Amino acid sequence: MGTVTAVKSCSASSCAYNSDGCTAFAVTIGGLAGKASCGTFVSLDARGGLPVADGHVGACQRLECVHNADLMCTAESVDIAGDAACLAYQAR
């Protein structure tokens, strides 16, 4: 794997890392079986992360996802929904 997967969009407006997109350096996709979600999501009264929206998927814990190879995301990009769901998730 030569590249990391970009967070194309994030509509989780209550996340401290969302400032017109994902400003976390890297997110972890976790969640429960059958429902992948951004494990980096945090609801705070402050904003943090990078000065620009340039987030990437650092790790993926959803082994059953077709885009998971050695705990890394192989999707071209991911979109994170308002409830922190990973919209690229597809079960095998």
MDTraj code that builds the backbone (N, CA, C; nanometers):
import mdtraj as md
import numpy as np

residues = "MET GLY THR VAL THR ALA VAL LYS SER CYS SER ALA SER SER CYS ALA TYR ASN SER ASP GLY CYS THR ALA PHE ALA VAL THR ILE GLY GLY LEU ALA GLY LYS ALA SER CYS GLY THR PHE VAL SER LEU ASP ALA ARG GLY GLY LEU PRO VAL ALA ASP GLY HIS VAL GLY ALA CYS GLN ARG LEU GLU CYS VAL HIS ASN ALA ASP LEU MET CYS THR ALA GLU SER VAL ASP ILE ALA GLY ASP ALA ALA CYS LEU ALA TYR GLN ALA ARG".split()
xyz = np.array([
    [0.0847, -0.1168, 0.0000],
    [0.0000, 0.0000, 0.0000],
    [0.0893, 0.1232, 0.0000],
    [0.0762, 0.2068, -0.1015],
    [0.1636, 0.3211, -0.1143],
    [0.1031, 0.4524, -0.0697],
    [-0.0282, 0.4600, -0.0550],
    [-0.0921, 0.5851, -0.0156],
    [-0.1902, 0.5605, 0.0980],
    [-0.2295, 0.6672, 0.1633],
    [-0.3318, 0.6575, 0.2661],
    [-0.4620, 0.7134, 0.2105],
    [-0.5716, 0.6670, 0.2659],
    [-0.7038, 0.7059, 0.2186],
    [-0.7440, 0.8415, 0.2758],
    [-0.7846, 0.9307, 0.1890],
    [-0.8267, 1.0647, 0.2312],
    [-0.9688, 1.0618, 0.2855],
    [-0.9952, 1.1485, 0.3831],
    [-1.1319, 1.1736, 0.4276],
    [-1.1852, 1.2807, 0.3338],
    [-1.2671, 1.2384, 0.2378],
    [-1.3154, 1.3291, 0.1333],
    [-1.4100, 1.4353, 0.1900],
    [-1.4995, 1.3923, 0.2790],
    [-1.5920, 1.4868, 0.3398],
    [-1.6342, 1.4367, 0.4762],
    [-1.6732, 1.5291, 0.5614],
    [-1.7242, 1.4951, 0.6937],
    [-1.8377, 1.5904, 0.7275],
    [-1.9549, 1.5341, 0.7541],
    [-2.0690, 1.6174, 0.7922],
    [-2.1030, 1.6030, 0.9405],
    [-2.0098, 1.5481, 1.0181],
    [-2.0284, 1.5378, 1.1639],
    [-1.9970, 1.6742, 1.2248],
    [-2.0916, 1.7666, 1.2160],
    [-2.0668, 1.9062, 1.2527],
    [-2.0350, 1.9255, 1.4006],
    [-2.0733, 1.8321, 1.4867],
    [-2.0437, 1.8480, 1.6289],
    [-1.9073, 1.7915, 1.6663],
    [-1.8299, 1.7422, 1.5693],
    [-1.6973, 1.6891, 1.5967],
    [-1.5962, 1.8031, 1.6062],
    [-1.5113, 1.7988, 1.7074],
    [-1.4100, 1.9026, 1.7272],
    [-1.3072, 1.9065, 1.6145],
    [-1.2972, 1.8002, 1.5365],
    [-1.2029, 1.7953, 1.4245],
    [-1.2659, 1.8358, 1.2916],
    [-1.3912, 1.8767, 1.2924],
    [-1.4559, 1.9158, 1.1679],
    [-1.4619, 2.0677, 1.1598],
    [-1.3854, 2.1224, 1.0676],
    [-1.3872, 2.2644, 1.0382],
    [-1.3887, 2.2777, 0.8866],
    [-1.5088, 2.2722, 0.8297],
    [-1.5266, 2.2666, 0.6846],
    [-1.4557, 2.1447, 0.6258],
    [-1.4570, 2.0347, 0.6984],
    [-1.3920, 1.9103, 0.6586],
    [-1.3108, 1.8564, 0.7744],
    [-1.2517, 1.7406, 0.7555],
    [-1.1785, 1.6745, 0.8628],
    [-1.0386, 1.7334, 0.8793],
    [-1.0124, 1.7881, 0.9985],
    [-0.8817, 1.8464, 1.0265],
    [-0.7944, 1.7564, 1.1139],
    [-0.8437, 1.6354, 1.1456],
    [-0.7595, 1.5406, 1.2198],
    [-0.6478, 1.4944, 1.1267],
    [-0.5285, 1.4769, 1.1795],
    [-0.4179, 1.4283, 1.0975],
    [-0.4521, 1.2907, 1.0409],
    [-0.5083, 1.2041, 1.1263],
    [-0.5518, 1.0712, 1.0847],
    [-0.6658, 1.0266, 1.1741],
    [-0.7645, 0.9593, 1.1162],
    [-0.8768, 0.9062, 1.1929],
    [-0.8677, 0.7550, 1.1986],
    [-0.9310, 0.6987, 1.2993],
    [-0.9445, 0.5537, 1.3107],
    [-1.0896, 0.5189, 1.2839],
    [-1.1116, 0.4237, 1.1960],
    [-1.2469, 0.3759, 1.1713],
    [-1.2682, 0.2539, 1.2602],
    [-1.3657, 0.2638, 1.3454],
    [-1.3975, 0.1560, 1.4390],
    [-1.5452, 0.1249, 1.4318],
    [-1.6096, 0.1197, 1.5460],
    [-1.7524, 0.0934, 1.5514],
    [-1.7816, -0.0523, 1.5786],
    [-1.9058, -0.0879, 1.5629],
    [-1.9525, -0.2235, 1.5858],
    [-1.9632, -0.2978, 1.4538],
    [-1.9619, -0.4300, 1.4601],
    [-1.9773, -0.5104, 1.3378],
    [-2.1039, -0.4663, 1.2649],
    [-2.0906, -0.4438, 1.1365],
    [-2.2042, -0.4019, 1.0558],
    [-2.2279, -0.2520, 1.0553],
    [-2.1569, -0.1775, 1.1388],
    [-2.1732, -0.0322, 1.1420],
    [-2.0390, 0.0318, 1.1729],
    [-1.9688, 0.0730, 1.0713],
    [-1.8377, 0.1364, 1.0882],
    [-1.8570, 0.2840, 1.1186],
    [-1.7755, 0.3355, 1.2092],
    [-1.7851, 0.4771, 1.2425],
    [-1.6473, 0.5335, 1.2748],
    [-1.6392, 0.6644, 1.2706],
    [-1.5135, 0.7329, 1.2982],
    [-1.4869, 0.7301, 1.4479],
    [-1.3849, 0.6580, 1.4885],
    [-1.3487, 0.6478, 1.6288],
    [-1.2752, 0.7695, 1.6802],
    [-1.2393, 0.8606, 1.5920],
    [-1.1693, 0.9824, 1.6302],
    [-1.2689, 1.0925, 1.6662],
    [-1.3952, 1.0721, 1.6343],
    [-1.5007, 1.1691, 1.6629],
    [-1.4996, 1.2070, 1.8104],
    [-1.4995, 1.3367, 1.8375],
    [-1.5081, 1.3858, 1.9746],
    [-1.5898, 1.5156, 1.9737],
    [-1.6868, 1.5207, 2.0621],
    [-1.7729, 1.6382, 2.0712],
    [-1.7241, 1.7267, 2.1858],
    [-1.6633, 1.8394, 2.1505],
    [-1.6106, 1.9348, 2.2481],
    [-1.6509, 2.0762, 2.2068],
    [-1.6377, 2.1696, 2.2988],
    [-1.6661, 2.3101, 2.2683],
    [-1.5497, 2.3792, 2.2000],
    [-1.4446, 2.3061, 2.1691],
    [-1.3259, 2.3617, 2.1035],
    [-1.3059, 2.2921, 1.9700],
    [-1.2316, 2.3545, 1.8823],
    [-1.1930, 2.2937, 1.7554],
    [-1.0442, 2.2625, 1.7627],
    [-1.0026, 2.1549, 1.6955],
    [-0.8625, 2.1162, 1.6999],
    [-0.8190, 2.0561, 1.5692],
    [-0.6968, 2.0098, 1.5666],
    [-0.6428, 1.9442, 1.4491],
    [-0.5575, 2.0355, 1.3637],
    [-0.5438, 1.9962, 1.2382],
    [-0.4635, 2.0705, 1.1413],
    [-0.5301, 2.2036, 1.1076],
    [-0.4553, 2.3016, 1.0570],
    [-0.5156, 2.4293, 1.0192],
    [-0.6012, 2.4200, 0.8920],
    [-0.5912, 2.3092, 0.8189],
    [-0.6719, 2.2882, 0.6980],
    [-0.7348, 2.1494, 0.7040],
    [-0.8422, 2.1323, 0.6290],
    [-0.9103, 2.0028, 0.6222],
    [-0.8322, 1.9110, 0.5292],
    [-0.7491, 1.8238, 0.5885],
    [-0.6653, 1.7328, 0.5107],
    [-0.6525, 1.5985, 0.5839],
    [-0.7643, 1.5512, 0.6421],
    [-0.7621, 1.4277, 0.7195],
    [-0.7488, 1.3030, 0.6343],
    [-0.6959, 1.1994, 0.6949],
    [-0.6780, 1.0692, 0.6301],
    [-0.7191, 0.9579, 0.7248],
    [-0.7393, 0.8390, 0.6716],
    [-0.7685, 0.7227, 0.7548],
    [-0.6358, 0.6614, 0.7951],
    [-0.6063, 0.6653, 0.9238],
    [-0.4813, 0.6089, 0.9740],
    [-0.4916, 0.4600, 0.9999],
    [-0.6095, 0.4151, 1.0429],
    [-0.6302, 0.2737, 1.0744],
    [-0.7771, 0.2387, 1.0568],
    [-0.8012, 0.1136, 1.0224],
    [-0.9381, 0.0638, 1.0114],
    [-0.9498, -0.0653, 1.0918],
    [-1.0409, -0.0652, 1.1860],
    [-1.0614, -0.1809, 1.2725],
    [-1.1752, -0.2708, 1.2251],
    [-1.2359, -0.2393, 1.1119],
    [-1.3479, -0.3186, 1.0602],
    [-1.2945, -0.4268, 0.9671],
    [-1.2550, -0.5382, 1.0243],
    [-1.1953, -0.6492, 0.9480],
    [-1.2868, -0.7004, 0.8382],
    [-1.4172, -0.6915, 0.8588],
    [-1.5127, -0.7456, 0.7620],
    [-1.5389, -0.6509, 0.6443],
    [-1.4770, -0.5331, 0.6428],
    [-1.4984, -0.4382, 0.5336],
    [-1.4147, -0.4781, 0.4122],
    [-1.4731, -0.4665, 0.2945],
    [-1.4028, -0.5030, 0.1713],
    [-1.2823, -0.4124, 0.1451],
    [-1.2806, -0.2965, 0.2076],
    [-1.1705, -0.2014, 0.1878],
    [-1.0590, -0.2179, 0.2902],
    [-1.0675, -0.3178, 0.3767],
    [-0.9672, -0.3365, 0.4814],
    [-0.8615, -0.4362, 0.4356],
    [-0.7367, -0.3917, 0.4363],
    [-0.6232, -0.4790, 0.4063],
    [-0.5181, -0.4545, 0.5132],
    [-0.4969, -0.5523, 0.5968],
    [-0.3979, -0.5405, 0.7042],
    [-0.4256, -0.4210, 0.7960],
    [-0.5534, -0.3991, 0.8259],
    [-0.6009, -0.2920, 0.9139],
    [-0.5825, -0.1523, 0.8556],
    [-0.5610, -0.1455, 0.7258],
    [-0.5508, -0.0178, 0.6544],
    [-0.6660, -0.0080, 0.5552],
    [-0.7139, 0.1134, 0.5321],
    [-0.8236, 0.1362, 0.4390],
    [-0.7688, 0.1468, 0.2967],
    [-0.8292, 0.0713, 0.2051],
    [-0.7864, 0.0749, 0.0650],
    [-0.8864, 0.1474, -0.0252],
    [-0.9924, 0.2038, 0.0334],
    [-1.0885, 0.2803, -0.0469],
    [-1.0190, 0.4015, -0.1060],
    [-1.0679, 0.4493, -0.2185],
    [-1.0097, 0.5684, -0.2812],
    [-1.0209, 0.6887, -0.1874],
    [-1.1359, 0.7007, -0.1202],
    [-1.1587, 0.8049, -0.0206],
    [-1.2782, 0.7613, 0.0637],
    [-1.2981, 0.8283, 0.1756],
    [-1.4139, 0.7996, 0.2597],
    [-1.4887, 0.9283, 0.2874],
    [-1.6184, 0.9132, 0.3090],
    [-1.7038, 1.0214, 0.3534],
    [-1.7547, 0.9825, 0.4914],
    [-1.7550, 1.0771, 0.5831],
    [-1.8047, 1.0540, 0.7173],
    [-1.9368, 1.1292, 0.7314],
    [-2.0418, 1.0573, 0.7729],
    [-2.1750, 1.1166, 0.7855],
    [-2.1903, 1.1893, 0.9185],
    [-2.2978, 1.2632, 0.9319],
    [-2.3257, 1.3428, 1.0509],
    [-2.3276, 1.2649, 1.1803],
    [-2.3583, 1.1361, 1.1752],
    [-2.3573, 1.0530, 1.2957],
    [-2.2244, 0.9808, 1.3116],
    [-2.1214, 1.0262, 1.2412],
    [-1.9841, 0.9738, 1.2411],
    [-1.9710, 0.8395, 1.1695],
    [-2.0711, 0.8008, 1.0908],
    [-2.0654, 0.6753, 1.0161],
    [-1.9711, 0.6871, 0.8968],
    [-1.8933, 0.5813, 0.8725],
    [-1.8072, 0.5748, 0.7545],
    [-1.8923, 0.5245, 0.6384],
    [-1.9152, 0.6100, 0.5393],
    [-2.0033, 0.5746, 0.4279],
    [-1.9358, 0.4853, 0.3248],
    [-1.8048, 0.4671, 0.3320],
    [-1.7353, 0.3774, 0.2397],
    [-1.7446, 0.2322, 0.2857],
    [-1.7866, 0.2094, 0.4089],
    [-1.7921, 0.0743, 0.4662],
    [-1.8810, -0.0180, 0.3837],
    [-1.8271, -0.1348, 0.3518],
    [-1.9031, -0.2404, 0.2825],
    [-1.8596, -0.3742, 0.3417],
    [-1.9546, -0.4454, 0.3994],
    [-1.9226, -0.5775, 0.4569],
    [-1.8936, -0.6759, 0.3458],
    [-1.8030, -0.7693, 0.3742],
    [-1.7710, -0.8755, 0.2776],
    [-1.8881, -0.9667, 0.2607],
])
top = md.Topology()
chain = top.add_chain()
for i, resn in enumerate(residues, 1):
    res = top.add_residue(resn, chain, resSeq=i)
    for name in ("N", "CA", "C"):
        top.add_atom(name, md.element.get_by_symbol(name[0]), res)
traj = md.Trajectory(xyz[None], top)
